[in-house]
Amino acid sequence: MKIGILGAGNIGGNLGRRWVAGGHEVLFGVRDAHNAKVQALLDEIGSDACAANVVDAFDYGEVVLLALPWQAVQETLEQAGDLLKGKILIDATNRLGAVAPGSLPSAAEDIAKWVPEARVVKAFNSLGAEHLLNTQFGSQQADTFICGDDEAAKAVVKQLAEDIGFGVIDAGSLSNAHLLESLAKLWITLSRRVGREIAFKLLQR
Ligand SMILES: NC(=O)c1ccc[n+]([C@@H]2O[C@H](COP(=O)([O-])OP(=O)(O)OC[C@H]3O[C@@H](n4cnc5c(N)ncnc54)[C@H](OP(=O)(O)O)[C@@H]3O)[C@@H](O)[C@H]2O)c1
């Protein structure tokens, strides 16, 4: 699958690494494709990854991952034009800090409002980015919690998450995204108390 990744930092870089290792192709949409950090990432990943501008990433991806600081999300999505029409848009962002007046209850719902033609799925936001490289905690695999309104889109994201070793818990519709975003805040709070070697898992019987 061709995946456009907006942002080549902790989240974008690590998911790009894993997805290419799993047989996918990735184009990172970045501000400066010649930046030394981006070039080092590409050198490490190999020829199934490349970098270009953000519009190219919207165009390239059958699936597009948003892995940008929240402050950059709206202005970046404004550049998408029709390119996200019908595409799966994975939102891995967290909207930390003060929330702008008029915002919806979650970042993911704001994103869906800004690009209504995209099929938004929230995922990969509720644990530290380093764990995307290794989702195994002893004998347990970390869970990623996903939500969205398009069942077919969620099935694709579930597979992309399982491809890199996650258990996947479907938390329902996009209106539940605020719960996943609160889970991320809980992860951050706990990581400051007990360290970052933590992840959430839903126990079921
Ligand atoms: N880090 C975590 O553990 C973690 C966990 C879960 C969720 N998240 C969320 O995931 C998102 C990304 O976090 P991250 O840790 O991956 O961030 P990061 O390491 O700082 O990477 C951000 C990426 O976005 C790019 N970027 C910044 N401003 C941009 C703009 N205006 N236009 C285009 N690209 C821009 C940066 O490029 P430059 O190099 O050009 O600045 C960089 O490639 C955030 O919303 C964060 O809350 C992070």
The ligand as an ORCA input file, in Angstrom:
! r2SCAN-3c Opt
* xyz 0 1
  N       6.033     11.856     20.412
  C       5.127     11.019     20.936
  O       5.453     10.177     21.799
  C       3.694     11.100     20.483
  C       2.823     10.076     20.858
  C       1.511     10.083     20.406
  C       1.064     11.141     19.616
  N       1.914     12.144     19.293
  C       1.392     13.247     18.466
  O       1.849     13.036     17.142
  C       2.076     14.292     16.495
  C       3.533     14.319     16.024
  O       4.366     14.201     17.151
  P       5.917     13.891     16.976
  O       6.424     13.569     18.333
  O       6.115     12.939     15.862
  O       6.451     15.331     16.541
  P       7.911     15.715     15.992
  O       8.875     14.627     16.301
  O       8.177     17.086     16.463
  O       7.698     15.719     14.405
  C       6.805     16.619     13.822
  C       6.991     16.595     12.321
  O       6.080     17.568     11.791
  C       6.828     18.481     10.967
  N       6.227     19.815     11.006
  C       6.204     20.667     12.025
  N       5.532     21.784     11.683
  C       5.151     21.622     10.404
  C       4.447     22.414      9.462
  N       3.982     23.627      9.805
  N       4.210     21.909      8.242
  C       4.679     20.693      7.896
  N       5.376     19.888      8.730
  C       5.594     20.362      9.966
  C       8.210     18.460     11.516
  O       9.083     18.891     10.501
  P      10.308     19.886     10.772
  O      11.451     18.970     11.057
  O      10.392     20.612      9.473
  O       9.940     20.769     11.920
  C       8.377     16.983     11.844
  O       8.679     16.230     10.686
  C       1.759     15.377     17.533
  O       0.444     15.825     17.323
  C       1.880     14.632     18.861
  O       1.063     15.203     19.878
  C       3.223     12.144     19.699
*
